[in-house]
Amino acid sequence: MAIERKCPNCETWNSDNDYCTKCGTMISPIKIEEERERVREEIRQNAPLSKTDIFINNWKNSRFFLVRWLYKIVYTISVIFIGIASFFAWMAASPNG
């Protein structure tokens, strides 16, 4: 059974094609979603860094040893805290044995 799709641009009915036979508009839902995802990824990659990301990168790559050392200490403490919090969240969500 052939699937027919209506072109949103010229409103022509097409058989199971990726593009409209009359105007060439993309009508395949899979191709449309791939194009949307490509555009989203391109926008995400070209977005400027936030102020927080710039601040963290400046601390991480500072020329001063003390600032880099302080960044590593704070980062290590945050990773340990998140690990412990995740463990307790897992314990609370796990079913009773």
N, C-alpha and C positions, 0 to 999 in steps of 0.2 A: 504494500500500500504506500503510495507516494504521499509525502507530506507537502502540503501547500502552505506558503507563507505570503502574507500581504505586505507589500513594500510600504514602509511608513512615509516615504517621500512622495512617490507617484501613485500609490494605492493600486498597483498592479499585482495580480496574483501570480506567484511563481511556483514552479515545482521545487523539489528538494535541491536548491542551489544555495551557494554561499552569498552570492551577489544577485541583485535584481537584473533581469535580462533587459529591461527597458532603460533604466537610469544608472545602473551600476552601484547603487547603494548597498552596503553590507546588510544582509538580512538574517544571516545565520546567528542564532543566539550564542553559540559557543565562540564564534569569531568576535562577536560584539563584546562578550565578557573578557576575552583575551586582550582586546584592544583597550578596554577600560582598565584592566589590571596593569597593562604596560604604561598607560598614562599616569595612573596612581603611583607606580614605582618611580617613574621619571620625576614626578613632582616631589616625592619624598626624598629622592637623592639630591635634588637641586635646592631643597629648602635650606635656608640659612640656619646655623646653629643657634640654639637658645642661649640666653645669658648664663643660665646655670651650666650648660655644657661648656661654654667658653671659660667660665670660672674654674670648673673642675679640670679642664685641660691645662689651664695656666698653672694650677697647683701641681698637677701631675708632671708637667714638663718644665718646672721652674729650674732656674739655674742655681738656686740656693738649696743646699743640701738639707737644711732644717725644714724648709717648706715641703720638699719631696718626702722627707721622713715623716712629717706630720700627716701628709696625705695618706701615706701607706698605713699608718697607725689607725687613722679614722676609717679607712676603707676596710681594714682587717676587722675592726670592731663591728662595723655595720654588717659585714658578711657573716660573722659569728652570730650576731643578734638575729639576723634574718633566718639563719639556719635553725637556731633554737626555736624561734617563733613558728617556723614551718613544721618542725617536729611536733610541737604542742598542737598546732592546727590539725595535723595528720592524726594525732592521738584522739583529738576530740571528734573527728569525723569518722574514724574507723569504727566498725561495728563491735559490739561486745562479744567476747569469746565465750 
